[in-house]
Amino acid sequence: MAENKLSILLAKSLNGRGKEQTAVAHSLGLKRPGDTTVQPDNAATAGKVAKISHLVVVTKV
């Protein structure tokens, strides 16, 4: 059975963002605009994406 995955793109800069938002982005492997990562579609990832939803673009893979 294939596990659902999310492709997460950092669309906006982390400059001027709070420490918490920057830490969440880094925990997802996103450091600069244009960075993309593939993460499992689970509750932990959904919580992280919700914290920085205004900075990222999420698509299902």
One Martini backbone bead per residue (centre of mass of N, CA, C, O) as a GRO file, in nm:
protein
   61
    1MET     BB    1   0.095   0.037   0.024
    2ALA     BB    2   0.069   0.367  -0.034
    3GLU     BB    3   0.199   0.651   0.083
    4ASN     BB    4   0.124   0.956   0.170
    5LYS     BB    5   0.227   1.268   0.018
    6LEU     BB    6   0.406   1.583   0.054
    7SER     BB    7   0.461   1.883  -0.118
    8ILE     BB    8   0.691   2.141  -0.005
    9LEU     BB    9   0.691   2.497  -0.063
   10LEU     BB   10   0.890   2.776  -0.030
   11ALA     BB   11   0.753   3.097  -0.119
   12LYS     BB   12   0.868   3.251   0.130
   13SER     BB   13   1.038   3.428   0.337
   14LEU     BB   14   1.205   3.425   0.669
   15ASN     BB   15   1.228   3.711   0.693
   16GLY     BB   16   1.097   3.841   0.997
   17ARG     BB   17   1.041   3.594   1.144
   18GLY     BB   18   0.984   3.397   1.380
   19LYS     BB   19   1.132   3.147   1.553
   20GLU     BB   20   0.905   2.936   1.518
   21GLN     BB   21   0.871   2.949   1.208
   22THR     BB   22   1.164   2.885   1.141
   23ALA     BB   23   1.177   2.611   1.288
   24VAL     BB   24   0.957   2.470   1.125
   25ALA     BB   25   1.090   2.495   0.849
   26HIS     BB   26   1.352   2.345   0.927
   27SER     BB   27   1.208   2.074   1.011
   28LEU     BB   28   1.121   2.042   0.694
   29GLY     BB   29   1.380   2.154   0.513
   30LEU     BB   30   1.346   2.477   0.508
   31LYS     BB   31   1.548   2.776   0.414
   32ARG     BB   32   1.465   2.875   0.117
   33PRO     BB   33   1.336   2.999  -0.139
   34GLY     BB   34   1.233   2.703  -0.332
   35ASP     BB   35   1.220   2.494  -0.141
   36THR     BB   36   1.184   2.131  -0.136
   37THR     BB   37   0.964   1.880   0.013
   38VAL     BB   38   0.903   1.542   0.131
   39GLN     BB   39   0.619   1.436   0.318
   40PRO     BB   40   0.424   1.296   0.528
   41ASP     BB   41   0.069   1.234   0.565
   42ASN     BB   42   0.025   1.376   0.877
   43ALA     BB   43  -0.030   1.529   1.174
   44ALA     BB   44   0.249   1.659   1.210
   45THR     BB   45   0.267   1.795   0.932
   46ALA     BB   46   0.000   1.953   0.947
   47GLY     BB   47   0.086   2.130   1.190
   48LYS     BB   48   0.328   2.266   1.054
   49VAL     BB   49   0.177   2.385   0.810
   50ALA     BB   50  -0.023   2.559   0.977
   51LYS     BB   51   0.199   2.757   1.093
   52ILE     BB   52   0.308   2.811   0.761
   53SER     BB   53   0.080   2.856   0.535
   54HIS     BB   54   0.174   3.156   0.431
   55LEU     BB   55   0.467   3.025   0.305
   56VAL     BB   56   0.328   2.778   0.158
   57VAL     BB   57   0.313   2.500  -0.082
   58VAL     BB   58   0.073   2.235  -0.121
   59THR     BB   59   0.115   1.895  -0.246
   60LYS     BB   60   0.019   1.603  -0.375
   61VAL     BB   61   0.195   1.278  -0.450
   0.00000   0.00000   0.00000
